[in-house]
Amino acid sequence: MEIKNFTTDIDKFLDGLEKGVRSRVLQVFDMLELCGNEIGMPYSKSLGSGLFELRISGKIHIRIIYCFYQNNVILLHAFIKKADKIPKKELYLAKRRHKSIL
C-alpha cells in the first residue's frame, strides 16, 4: 500500500512542522503503510463515509484526513487540531476532495 497526497498543500503543511513533530508523523505514515486499514486507535479513527483521521499527538495535535482508493492511501487534508472536535471547515474540505476522487 502506497501513501499519496491529494494536493501539494499536504507537503507544504508537513514541511512547516518542527523536525521532531514531522519525524513522528512519518513514523505513523510507516505504520499506516504496513497496517493499512488495520491500524486502528490510537493512531487512526474512522470518520464514516470512507474517511479516516490519522491522529498524531504530542506538543501539538496533528490530524490528517485520508481515504483508501485503488489500494492506496490518499491524504486529503492535514491540519493542527486545536479543539475537541474537528472544525467543520476542515472536514468539509476533506469530504469535497474525497468526493472528487470517487
N, C-alpha and C positions, 0 to 999 in steps of 0.2 A: 504494500500500500504506500502510495506516494502522497506527500503533502504539497498542495498547490495553493497559491494566493489568487483570490478573485481579482485583486487590484494591487497596484504598487503602493497604495496607501498603507497596506499592512507592513510592507518592508520599511517604509518611512517611519511608521509607528515603532517597530522593533528597533530600528537604528537609533531612535531617540531615547531609548531606555538606558539606564545605567548598566554598566558592564555586568555586574552581578545579577541584576534582575533579568537581563537578556539571556544570560547563561542558564538561569532557572527555567525560562520559557523554552529554550532549546532542549533542555533535559525532558521537559514534559512533551515536546514535539516528538522526541525519540520514543518515548513510551507510547504515544498515540500511533506512531508508525508501526510499532511492534504489536500492540494490542488491538488496534482498530476499534470497533465498537464495543469491545470488551473492557475498555479502560476503566470506566465507572468512577464512582466517588472515591476520594475527594478531588480527583483531577478533572472529571468530566461529569456533566449533568445534562439530561435530556430537557429540552425546552418545548418539546412537542412539534408536530408537523415536520419532522425530519431535521430539525435544528438541534444543535448541541452547544453547550457552553464549556469551553476549556477554562479551568479555574487555576490560576497561579496566585498563591497567597504569599505574603511577606510584608515588607515595609509598605509596599503598595500592592493593591489587589488588581491583577490584570485579568481581563476577561476577553476571550476570543470566541466568537460565534462561528461555528463551522457546520458543514454538512458532508455527507458521503455521496459521491457521484461517480459512476463508472469505475468503481474500485479505487477511487482516490479520495483523499480528504481535501475539501475545498475550504480554505479560510475565508470567511465572508466579511468579517469586521472585527476590529480589535480596539479596546479602549481601557482606560483606568476606571475601575469601579469605585465610586465614592459614596454610594448609598446602599441600603439593604437590597433594594430591587433594581433590576436592570432598567435604566431610563428608557421610556417609550421610544424616543427618537433613535436610540442605538438599536433597539430591537426592530423597529420599523425598517431601518436601513438594511439590516441583515436579511429580513424577510423579503424585501424588494429584490435584493441581489440573488437570494435563493430562488425566487420565482423566475428570474430571468435565466437561470441555469436550466430549469425544468422546461 
